[in-house]
């Protein structure tokens, strides 16, 4: 998930729905744009060619210290693997990820500034007044207001969007798109996201009017239902809008994946491939869907850049998300997060509008003109809570890592494919960095886990 994408719970919703729980290989389908923050664009341009290195697997040799022998030391093996990424490659990886620390704060601050501009200049109030002139039906005024608000917020944040999602990705050699390809996909994703957000806020504001002081309790329930609905329809109706999906060609890789799925109770009779090489060089896979729409998918970068053993290691992890029920874990956490976020928003909105509402011409929580403040408060709380949210993510990813090691039994392949993630993820952060900024375990943590698993299964692997 792209950095800065959690400024709103709703942004997290669509990102999750499009990819399933973020997997071992850091799913790269983009997050939905949050009003008032840089809009995240996918990278799928039919006109661009696959990355050159996609022609054959990239082989990473097992270091001598990581080879199975009587005196095998998991720590020495971990250090040996990490030492294979060095020099300019390590520096570039570290710089890319560390820049993201700053961008998270910039995105959050930018969102607050945009909200302040819309409120203090009374632009938001004028949009509401315009919607009221169009129709007297209050429920219809909300989507009219929302369309203008989301478009205006996207325009105000577009310069930051271009830097984060186009220029910076090219600067670090992670994108395969030209500008028109990127912009086309930006518009496509923005349109889909806006439609879902308009539907969501229309229902939410209706409950604000009907339930008054209890709106935030109803908002919590609505949010979880919204997430579940998108999670159910995304694999069939949303993801194919961004990438081309097709059944994986028959062969040993497909047979191995389906065998692992059957052995672990995953109801999959096919495996889907999608063309992420049109976007970037990043490897990715997921098991997504809900209530009969479950799909096992992997991208062409994973197929072309990885060995069969690495593909098994990745897919073992992804199958683990399904078997361990992480979709339902996510929905449970979303219930708690939404409860806290809406409760905080209800409390803070009353106090801020009590002090400044006349200056903003905002009359109450159910006034659409206050929508920028609602989004800003939720975004602020989620930014402050980033370490907590990331800890939640790391916990389920670590569970899936262990499951994948037991399912695929490929510890060295798991280690080498983790090294390939170092193109855009710092391998060896400090404990504080990992706690605050990592929604997946760090490269060191993952390789260490794999080598410890290997140490406990040496006799079986020889």
N, C-alpha and C positions, 0 to 999 in steps of 0.2 A: 504494500500500500504506500502511495506516495507520501512524502513528508508533508506535514501541515494539513493533511486531509481530514483530521479528526476535529476540526473546529466546530463541527456540528454533528450531532447524533445522526441526523438524516443523511449526511454525506457518507458516514460509515455504513448506513443501511444499504444503499445501492451498491457500494463497493463490495460489501459482503455478498450480496445477492448475485452479483455478476460472476464471482469467482469461488464462492464457498469460503470456509475458513481459510485464512492465509496459510499456505502450505510450506513444506520444507524448502521450496525453492523461491519463496517470496513472490507470490502471485503478483503479476504486474498489470492486470486490468485496472484501469484508473478509478479513482473515487469520484463520486458525484460532487459537483461544485457546491460549495457552501456560499450562500448570499453574503457578500461583503468580503470574500476571500478570493485568492487566485483560483480560477476555475481549472480543474485538472483535465487535460485532454488525453484520450488514448492515442495510440500510435498505430493506426491501421490504414495504410494507403495502398490501394490496389495497384498503383502505378510504380511502386518502389520494388526493387529486387531484393531477394534474401541476402543476408550478410555473407560475405565471401567465405568466412570460416565455417559456414553451415554445411559444407560439402562432405566433411568427414569428422568422426569423433576426435575430440581433443584428449589425448592420452596424458595422464599425470601418473608417473611411476611411483610405486610405493617406496618411500625412503627405507634405507637399510634398518634404521632403528624401529620402524613400524612393522617389519616383517615378523611373522610368527616364529618364535624360538623359545627355548626353555626360560631364558632370563628376560622375557618380554616385559617392558616397563611402560604402562599406559601413558605416564607423563612424558617420558622421553619420546614415545611415538607421536604424541600430540605436538610436542615442540618441533619434531622433525617435519611433520606435515606443514605446520605453520611457517617453517623456515623456507619452504619451497616457493613462497610468494614473497618477494623481496624487491629492493631497489625501487625503480620508478613505478612498477606495478603496485607495490604496497603503498607508496606515498600517494599515488593517485586515488587508490581506493579509500585510504584514510581521509584524504582531503574532501572527496565527494561526500562521504557520510558525515563528516564533521561540519561541513558547510550547512548540512541539513539542520543541525542544532540551531543555528542562527535563523534559518528560514522558518522554522516552526514559530519562533517568537515574532518574526516579521509578519508572517501570515496572520497571527492572532492580533497583533497591533494594527495591521492594515484593516482587518475586519472591524475593529472598534472605531477606527477613524472614519471608515465609510459610513457606519451606522450613525456616528456623531454628525457627519456632514448632512445626511438625509434628515436627521431630526432637528438640528439647530437651524438649518436654513428653511425648515418647514416644507422641504420638497416632498417628504413623505405625507404630510398633511394635505398638500395640494393634489397628490395622486389620489388620496382617499376622497377628497372633495370631487374630483373629476369622476371617479367611479360612482359616487352618489348621484351625480347629475345624469349619468347614463341609465341607472336603474334604481328604483326604490327598494328592490328586494335585497335585503342585507346579505343573505347567503351568496348572492351573485356578485355583490360588491367585492368580496374577498378575492375570488379568482381574477377579477379585472385588475384589482390593485396588485396582486401577486405577480401577474405577467409583467407589468411595468417595473415593479421592484426588482425582480430577478434579472431582467434584461439590463436595467440600469446598474445594478451591482456588478454584473459581469463586465460591463463596459468600463466601469471605474477601476476594476481590478485587472483588466486585460493586459496592461504593460507588465505587471508582476507575473501574470500567467505565462506570457511569452518568454520571459526570462527563465522561469522555473522549469517549464515543461518543454520548451523548444531549444532556446539558446544554451542553457546549462547542460542539457542532455547531449547536445552536439559537442560542447566544450570538453566533456569527459568521454566522448566516443561511444555513447550508449544508445544513440538513436540512428535509425536507418532512413528517416523520412526527410523529404524536402518540406518547405514551408507550406505549400498548398495542400500536400497530403495531410500534414498535421492539422492545418486549419479546418479542412473538411471534416476530420474526425472530431475536432473540438466542437464544431457546430452540431454534429450528429449527437454526440454525448450530451451536450448542453440541452438540446431539444428533449431528449428522453428524460433527463433528470428534471427539467423544468416541469414537464407534464406530471411526473410523480409528486413533486413538491407542491404543485398547485392543488392536486387532488388531496394531498395530506393536509395542507393548511386550511383548505375549504372545510373539511370535516372537523379539524381541530377548533377552528373559530366558531363553528356551529355549536360545538359542545361548550365553548367558553360562554356563549350567550345563554344556552339552556341550563347549564349546571352552575354557573357563576363561581362561587367560592370553591366548589369542588372540581373545577375544570381540570386542574393539574392531575388529579387522580384518574379522571377519564382519559386525559392526554397520555398517561402512561400506558393504559390498556390499548388505546388506538395505535400508539407507536409500535408496540409489540406485534399487533395484528398486521400492521403495515409491513413490518420487517418479514414476518412469516409469509405474507402474500407475495412479496417481491422475491423472496428466496425460492418460492415454489415455481414462479413463472420465469425466473431469470434464465435458466439453462435452455429453455425452449424458445423464448420470445425476445429476450434482451441481449444475451451474449452474442447470438448470430448477427445482430445489427452492427456489432463492433468488429468481429472477426468471422472468417469463413470456417465453418465446422464440417468435417466429413469423417466417416468411419475410418479408423486406422486400418491400413492395409494388413491383410492376413500375413501371418508370419510368426516367428518364435517370440518376438517381443509382445505381440498381442496375446498370444497363447499364455505367456508367463503372467501377464497382468491379470487376465481373466481367471487363471488358475489361483492366483493369490486372492482375488476377489471371492471366488467360490469357497476357498478354504477358510475365509474369515467372515462368511455370511453376508457379503455385500451383494445386493440384488442387481448385478450388472451383466447384461448379455452382449454388450458391445463396448468398445473404447473409441473415444472421439479425439481427433487431432484438429488443432486450430493453428492458423498461420500467423503466429506472433513475430515471425522473422520480418514481416512487413513493418512491424513496429520498432523492434529493437533486437539486440542480441541476447536478451535475458532469457534464461530457461525458466519454465513454469509448468505447473500441473495442478489439478484440483479434482475433488469429488464434490460436486455441487448439486443443489436441488433439495426438494422436500415433498413428502407425500406422493410418491410415484413419479417424480420428475428427475430422480437422481441420475447424474451422468458422470462417468469417469472420463476425464479429459486431460490431455497433455499437449504442449505446443511443439511446433516443428523444430524450435531451437533445442529443446531437450532431446528430441530424436536425433538431430543432426550433430550436436556438439557432445553428446554423451555416449558412453559405452553401454552395452546391454546391462551390465552389472549396476551402473549408476542409475539407469532408468528404473531398474527393479527397486533400488534403494529409495528413490524418490516416490515411486508409486506405492511402496509399502507404507511410507509416511502418510500419503494422501488417503489411502484406504483406512488408515488408523483414525482419521478425523471422523469418518462415517461410523466405523465400528464403535468408537468411544462416545458417539452421540454428541459431537461438538456443535452441531447445528442447534440442538436443543440447549446445550450449555450457553451458547451465544445468546439465544433468545431469553434465557433466564437472566443472564447478566444485563441484557438490554432492558429488561423489566426494572431491575434495580437502578441502573444508570438513568433511565428515563424518569423514574420516581424521584430520584435526588435532583436531577436537572430541572424538572418542571416545578418541584417544590421550591428550589432555590429561585427560579425565575419568577414564580408567583410572589415570593417574599420581596425580592429586590425590585421588581417592576413597580409594586405599590409604593415603595419608598422613593424611588427615583422619579416617578411621575408625580408623586406628592410634592416633591421639591421643584421639579422642572417641567411638569406636564403642561402648564399654561404656556411656557415659552416654546414648547414643541407642538402645541395644539393637539395633544394626545389625551383622550378622555377616559380611557380605561383599558383593561387587559383585552377586552373584546373589540377594541378599536383597531382596524387594520393599519392605521397610521403608526401604531406602536410595534409593528412587525419587526422593523430593524432592531429595536431594543430587545425583543424576545430572542431573536437569533443571536444578537451580540452577547446576551447574558448566558445563553446555553454554550456558545462558543468559548466564552471566557472560562466558565466552570470546567469544561472538558479540557481546555488547555492547561489549566492549573492541575487538573487530575491526570495529566499525561502519564506520570510514573505509575499510577494505579492501573490505568487502562492498559499500559504496556505490560505490566506484571501479569494481568489477566491473560493477555495474548501469549506471553512467554510460557505460562503454565500449560496451556493446552498444546502449544507447539512442542514442548518437551515431552508431554505424554505421547503425542503422535510420533516423535522421534524414537522413543523406546519401542512403541508398537512396530514401527517400520523396521527397526533393527531385528526384532524377533520374527517378523513376517518374511523379510527378504533375506536376512542373514548375510548382509553384504557390508560389513563395517568399514572396509577400506574404500569401497565405492561410495559409501555415505560420506567419508572424509574427503575424497577427491571432488565430489560434486559440491560439497560445502566450500571448497577452495575456489570453485568457479564462481560462487556468489561474491567473492571478494572484489569483483569488478565494480560493485556498487555498494558494498557493505564492509565496514571496518572489521577485520578479523579478530583483533585482540584488544578490545576496549578495557578500560579500568572497570572495576565492579560498579562504581557510581555511574559511569556512562551507560553500562548495560542496564542498570536498574531504571534510569530515567528515560533513555532514548530507544531501547530495543524492544520491539513487539515480538521478535523471535529470539531464541537464544543466540548468543554471539557465535562466530566461527570457532573460537577456542572452546566454548562450552559444548558445542555439538560434536566436535572432533574428539574432545576428551570423553564424552559420553560413549561415542562409538568405540574408542580404544579400550575403555573400561569393559564394555560389552565383549570386545574381542578377547581381552585377558581372561574373562570368565568362560570362554568357549574355545580356548586354544586347541584342546584335544579334538574337537569336532571339526575345526577348520583346517587342520593339517592335512 
